[in-house]
Every structure is written in structure tokens, then in C-alpha cells.
């Protein structure tokens, strides 16, 4: 459901941006680092929106990659701990010297 709302909001944003860009078609002077250019405002608006979307997508993909890597590491750790727990449960528990001494003293008193 959340993905559907995100899609709807994205489409509404795209529609508003497109309407805004079509209304503003006059050329504007854009200053780059070493040069200037007269570019229609529609291209500046659409280009900026596209560049912002690409940057947001790349940051989202980077976050997903990090989260997947963390999940893999945690799953590996869980499997190691489960294996250790299974091995310790299968191993016989040696009787402690204290419990043997108590048992031996208990039989002498009888």
C-alpha cells in the first residue's frame, strides 16, 4: 500500500513539475563555472528535476546495498550461533567434581 501511495505522489509531483516547466519557457542566463549560456527555463527546470531524482535514486540504492550487506552478515552470525548451540546441546555434560563428592559422601553415611 505504501508503494502505491509513493507512486501516486511521484506522478502528481511529475505533473506539477511538467506544468510549471511548460509555463516558463523564456530563456534564462545560466552561469556555469567557466562559462555562461542562455537556456530555456523549461530545460533548466526539467534538467534539475531529473538530476535531483537521479541523485535520490542513487542514494536510495546505496542505502539498500548497505542494508542487504548488514542483513547477510547478521544472518551468517545467527547461523554460526545456532550451529554452536546445537553442538553444545549435543555434547555430553561432564559431571562436576563437587557433585561426585557429594554423592560419594551421601552413600557413606547410609
N, C-alpha and C positions, 0 to 999 in steps of 0.2 A: 504494500500500500504506500509505503514511504517513497519507493522508486517512482510510482505513478505520479505522486504529487510533485516530486522533483522534476519529472518530465514536463508536467503541465506548467510549472513555474518557469522552467527554461524556455518553453515555447512562448509564453507570454512575454518574457524578457526579450527574446529574439524579435518578436513582433513589434514591441515598443521601440527597440533599437532601430529596426528597419524603417519604421515610420519617421522617427527622429532624423535618421540619415537622409531619407528621401526629401524631407522638408528643407534640409540645409545642404544645398548643392553649390553654393557660392565658393569660389576659390579662396583659399587662405594661404598665408605665407607660413611655412613650417621651417623652423631653424634646426638643422642637424648640427653635429659637432663642428664640421668644417665648411658646410655649405648651406644654402637656403633654397627652397623650392616652393612654387605656387602649386598647390594640390587642391582639388575639390574637397570640400569638407566631408562629403559623403564617404570618400575613400579614407579619410583620417578617422572618422567615427567607426566605420566597419573594420578597418585595419586594427584599430585599438581594441575593439571588442574581440576580434578574432585572436589577437595576441594575448589578451587577458585570459581568454578561455583556454588557449594552449598552455599557458603557464600554470593555470589552476589544475588542468588535467595532468600535467607532468608532476606537479607536487602531490596530487592525489595518488598517482601511480607509484611514486617513490614511497609514500606512506604505506600503501598496500604491500609493496615489496618488503619493507621493514617488518610489518606486522606478520606476514607469511613466514619470514625467516625466524622471527621470535616464536611463532607457533610451532614450527618444525623443531627448534631447539627444546622447547618445553615438552613436546611430545616424546622426543628422544629421552629426555631426563625422566619422564614418567615411566617409560618402558624400562629404563635401567633400574629405577626404584622398584617397579613391580617384579622384575626378574630377581633382584636382590632379596625382596621379601619372600618370593617363592622358594628361593634357595635356602633362606634361613628357616622357613617353616618346614622344609623337607629334611633338614639336618637334625640328627638326634641331639637332644639337650643333655649334656653330661650332668651327672649328679654332683652337687657341690660337696666338698669335704665336710662341711658343717652338718648337712642333712644326714650323711652317713654316720657321723659320730653320734648324733642324737639317736638314730635308730639302733646303733650298737649298744649305747648306754641303756636304752629302754629295754632291751632283751636281757641284759644282765640283771636288772632289778626284779625280773619275774621269777 
